[in-house]
Amino acid sequence: MAQYDLLACLVAAEPHNLKQSDLASRLLVTKGNVSGMLSRMTDQGMVQRADDPHDRRSKRIRITEEGRALYEKGRSAQESLIEELFGDLSREKLDFFEEVVDQLCEKFRNEEEE
């Protein structure tokens, strides 16, 4: 699941390539956590690390075609699960649920920054 979330962050940021620190912030995990995950995912061919042209200390992360295929497979499975779990709910209830989740995520991001 964590690898899917990382791939989803990379896809959402396109056409830009994110730094490891950006990924850690978006995933609400430590930079060390992201570093280990990226090492495994690089070895598996899902992502590539490239030098940041503006900061020699940083790496930019790019999703590969293999990573994109895995992301699409995961996205399809996620959409099926969401339909199975929430398909009977009205649009109004789904919108309310999404609003609550967005507020919780924002709260967690703000707490992390403090």
Buried (B, 14 or more C-beta within 10 A) or exposed (E): EEBBBBBBBBBEBEEEBBBBEBBBBBBEBEEEBBEEBBEEBBEEEBBBBEEBEEEEEBBBBBBBEEBBEBBEEBBEEEEEEEEEEEEEEEEEEEEEEEEEEEEEEEEEEEEEEE
